[in-house]
Amino acid sequence: MLEDKRLLLIIGGGIAAYKSLDLIRRLKERGASVRVVMTSAAQHFITPLAAGALSHDRVFTELFDREAEQDIGHIRLSREADLLIVAPATADLMAKMAHGLADDLASAVLLANTRPVLLAPAMNPAMWANVATRRNAAQLAADGVRFVGPNAGAMAERGEDGAGRMAEPLEIVATVEAMLAAGGPLSGRHVLVTSGPTHEPIDPVRYIANRSSGKQGHAIAAAAARAGARVTLVSGPVNLPAPPGVTLRPVESARDMLAAVETALPADVAIFAAAVADWRAASEAPEKMKKDGGALPPLALTENPDILATIAHRTSGRPRLVIGFAAETQNVVAYAQAKRARKGCDWIVANDVSAHSGIPGGVMGGDTNEVHLITAEGSEAWPRASKAEVAARLIARIAAALGERESES
């Protein structure tokens, strides 16, 4: 997959830098040429000697290197690469990239770069969750930078756990392969996918949700990435890793999801597979609601924003193809047709989520699905298949539809 590809790996300073040595080996195994730039902080964790031994090339560390900079080395390093990988991408490096700073070799190379960039963030969960880091990540994503990870798990700090672990080397390799895949039917397209449930808080420990597992939405995101698209996956809380080659934007509530979707635009295609809660508590209790032996306190509900309709009815910046999902328990096709007209979207993917659907284990949480594709021309019943197969078929239809629309225009 990576034969004759030229990759530039920028290693940031963090304990996860040790994984970058294995990443170099994995990339070389697949035929890639790997050059390495290390920040001064990275050299506190691993040595240029180790990185150079694995990459079979010189390791670059200094911006004001007399030999390398005689031919403007920081410009040449980026322009001679097919793709730049930053792993680990620290909070500091991400902040420099987002604000266009260039005070060392790594940041100067990134600022001078015109090639695709892949970031593998790694930092303490509190740093990843910090509003400044989230703002910087959103800006980089809007600039076209791709992300892999971070993953959740135990941190180097004793007793620390959460999202912030650098993606594993093979995850990064798979993402690199997806980004460099030539000739995919969605190459050059941006596909936005929503997935999973939303959690609407009632009090600090309770929330309104649904049974969505996110398996279908995540499968669609993975299929779009394999087809060569740049994919942004906006996902509610699920127990699934982000597919390789996909930029994940985790959210909690429907309002969070709408904000993340609007930030991710523009997109060529928007696929709304998330099972968004229709209602939320009108007011969230600041403290846990306690049982006192009396009657249940009233729970006033208010309607959540309609994400699908909001995007489908945009007068500017509307994706060329807006696709919704309809989970029904009866009159599946009729209800889905009415929903497509009401929401203003192009297609609806409808399925039967009732106990009588015949899907082993049920659609929500199961691994198979049986859907109807509802378009302006009518409806199609697709045979029961795995969610991965449904996703692949949907992405193939999307690619064909975009091609037809372009040939007509």
N, C-alpha and C positions, 0 to 999 in steps of 0.2 A: 504493500500500500504506500510506503514512503520511499521507495527506490528513487534515488537521485534528487530527493527533496532536500532543500537547504534550510535548516532551522537555526534560529538564534535563541538560546536559552538564557534568560536573565534570572539570576538567583538572588533573591532578597535575603535579608538577615532575619533568621528565626530558626528555631530548633527543627522545623520541618525541612530545612535545607538538606538534611541528610537524605531525604527521599529523592532529591534532585539527582543524586549520584545514580540511583537505580533508574530514574527517568532517562538519563543519558544513555545508559546501557540498553534500555528497552527501545529507544528510538534508533540507536545504532543497529540493533538486531534486525530492524525492519528496513534497513538500507538507507537511512537518512544520514546526511552530513550535519553534524551538530557543532556549532560554535557557542562558547560560553562567555557571558559577562557576569562578573560577581561584584556586588556592592561591598563596601568596606565592612559593613555589618555582617554580611554572609561569611566573610573570612574568619570571623570569630567562631563559626560552627563547623565549617569544612574548609579544606585548603584548596587553592588553585592547582596544586600538584595533583590532588586526587581527581578533580574535575578534568584536568588536562589529560591524565592517563586514560580516562574512560572515553573522552571525546576524540582523542588522537589529534588534538590541535592545541594551539596556544589559547590560554585563558586571558581575557582582557579585564583589567581591573581599574585602570587610571584614565581619567579624562585627558590629563595633560601629560600623556606619554609621548616623549619626543619622537620615537620611532613610528608608532602607530598613527600619530596625528599629522605626520608630514603630508599624507594624502587625505586629510580630514577623515580619520578613522571612524569617528562616531557616526558620520553620514554613510560611509561605505558599509559598516557592519549591518545596518538595517536594510540597505538597498540590495545587498547581496543575498538576502534571506527571502525565502518564500513565505515564512510565517515567523512571528515572534511569540515566544512563550515566556511568561513571567511566573516562576514557581520556585519558592513561595512568593506570592504577591502580598507583601506586608501592608498594613494600614498606611504607613508612611509612604511607600512607593505609590499606592493607589491615590493618595492625596496629592502627591507631586504630579502624577499623570492628569488628574482631574483639573488641576489648576495651571498646568503648563510650565511647571518648574523644571529646571535643567542644571542642577548644581553638582552633578557627578556624572560619571560615564553612563550608568544605567538610565538615568532620567533624560540625559541628552540624546541618547540613542532612541528612546521612546518618543521624544518630542520631534525628532527629525524623521521618524518612521512614516512610511506610506503603505506598509504591508499590513495584512490582518494580524490582530493581536489576540492572544488567549491568556487570560489571567486565572491562576489557581490560588485563590486567597487562602491565607493561613494566619490566624491570630487568636488571641483570647476571645471567648464568646462575648464578653462585655465590650471589647473593642469592635467586633463585627456588628454588634447590635447598636453601637453608638450612633446617634443621629448624624454626626459628621461623616462617618464611614458609609452609612446608608445613602446619604446625599451624594457622596463621591462615587459610589457604585452605580447609582442611578444615572449620574452624568456620564460615566464611562460607557454604560450600556447604551445610552442615547447617542454616544459618539461612535457606536459600532463595535466596541470592544466586546469580545465573548468571554464568558465565565464558565469554569468547571468547578463545582463545589462552592463554598466549603461544605464538608460533611460534618455530621454531628457525632460526638463521641467524647472519650476521655481526653483531657488536655495534658500537656507536660506538667503544668502546675498541679500539685497534689490536691486531690479532691475536687478539681474543676471539671465540669462536663457541659457540653452544649455544642452549638454550631460554631465551627472555627477550625476544624481539622482540614489540612490540605488534602485534596483528592488524591487517591492512590495513583501511582505511576501509570498503571494500565488504564485507568479511567482517563487520565490526561492523554495518553497515546490514542485511545479510541476517539477522543474529541478532536485531536489533531488530524487523524485520518478522515473524520467526517468533514472537517473544515477544508481539507485539501482535495476532497473527492471531486473529480472533474466530470462535467457533463451530466450531473444529476438533474432530474426534471424540474426541480425547484431551485437550482443554483441561482444566486443573485436575488432571491426573494426573502422577505422577512415574514415569518409566520408567527402569529401570536396565538397562544393556546391557554385557556384557563382549565383548571382541574381541581378535583377534590371537593370537600364540603366547605362551608364557612361556619365559624363559631361566633355566635352572637351572645355576648355576656349578659347574664341576669344579675349576678353579683360576683365577687372575686373568685368564687369556686364553681359556679354553675353557668351553663350556657345552653342556647338553643342550637341544634345541629341536625344533621340527617345522616343516613347510612352510607354515603358515598365513600368509596375507597380511593378514588383517584386513578384506578388502574387503566380505565379507558382513556382519560385525558393524557396521562403520562405516555401511554402507548402511541397516541397520535403525535405527541411532541417528538418521540423517538423516531417515528416513521418519517416525519417532516425533516428531521436532521439527516437521516440516511438519504433522503432525496436531495440533499445539498442545500437546504434552506438555512438561513439564520433564524433560530427559534428562540423566542422568549416564552417561558412557561411561568404563568402566574398561578400559584397553587395554594389552596387552603391547607390546613393541617392534615397531613397524610403520613403513613409509615412506609414511604417509598423513596428511594434515592432519585435524584435528578438524572434523567437519561444522559448518556454521553453526548457532548456537542450541543447541549442546551443551556441557555442562561436561565437560571431559576430565580423567581421573585416570590419568596414565601410571604403569605398574608394570613390574617386571621378572620376578619369580618368582611361582609359584603362591601361596606364603604371602603375598607382597605383595598379590596380587590378592584373596585372601580378606579380608585386613584392609581393603582399600579398599572392597570390596563391603559389608562389615558396617558400615563408617563411613557409607556412602551411604544405608543404610536409615533410615527406612522408605520403601518404594516400593509403588506399586499393582501394577506389573508388573516382573518380573525376567527378562531374556532372556540366557541364558548361551551366547553364540555363540563364545566364545574356545576355542581348542584348547589346553587346559591340559596341560602335560607330566604324565604319570601318575607319573613317578618323578624323584627328584633324587639327587645324590651324597650318600651317608650322611655324609660329611665333606668339606668343601671344603679343598683344599690351599692353604696360605697363600702358597706361592710356585709359580711355573710348574714343572710336572712336566717333567723333562728326559729326553730319550732317552739311554741309555747303552750301546746295543748289545745289551742283555740282553732278557729277557722283559718284556712289558708289565706294569706294576703292576696289581694287581687293582682293579677299580672296584666298590665295594659301593654298592648302590642302596637307597633307602628310599622308601616311598610318599608322594606328596604329599597334602595335604588335598583332599577331594572337595568342591569349592565348590558344585556343583549340589545334591548330597545334603544338605550342611550347611544350605543356605538352605531347601530344600524341606521338611526335617523340623523346622524351627523351630516351637516350641510357642507363641511369641508374636512378633508383628511379622513374620509370614510375609507376603510379597506375595500379593495375591489371585490372581495368575496367575504361575506359575513355569514357564519354558519352557527346555528344554535342547536341545542339538544333538548329533547322533550322526554322526560321519564313519566310514563302514564300507567295507570292500572286498569283502564277500560277505554274503549273507542280510540285506540292508539292513533290510527291514521287520521281520523276526522279531527281529533283534538290537535294533532300536530299541524295539520293544514290550517286550522284556524289560528294557531299560534304563529305560524310563519307570516300570515297576512297581518296579524295584530302587531307583531314586533317589527316588521319591516325588514327582516333578514332575507337572504337569498335562498338558503337551504335550511332544513331542519333534519336532524338525525333523531328518529324517534324509536323508543323501545318500550317493551312491556316489563314493568318492574313489579308486577303483582306476584302473589304467591302461586298463581296459576300459570306463570310464564313458561314453565317446563324447563327452565335453566337450572341445572344442578347447583345447589347452594345459593341460587338467586342471582340476579344481574348485579345488584349492588354488593360488591365484595367478592363476587365470583370472577372466574377467568374467561368466561365465554359470554357472548352477546348475540342477539338476534335483532336486527334493526330494519327500519324502513327509512329510505332517503326520500324526503319530501322536497320537491322543487316546484318552480312555477309551471313546469310541464306535467307534473303529476307525481306519483309515488312509485317507488321501487322496493320490493321486499327482498332483502338480502338473506342468504341462508345463514343458519347458525354457524358461528365460527369463533375462534379465539379472539380476544380483544386486540391482540397484535395483528391478526389477519384483517379484522374490521378496520383498524387504523391504516394498514397498508392500502387497502382498497379505497378508503376515503381519500388518502393523499394522492393516489393515482388519478382519481376522479377530479380532484382539485387541480392538479397539474394539467390535465386535459382541458378543463374548463378555461383555465387562464390562457392556454395556447389558442383555443378557439376564439376567445374574446379579442386577443391581440391580432389574429389574422383577419378578423372582421373590421377592426378599427383602422 
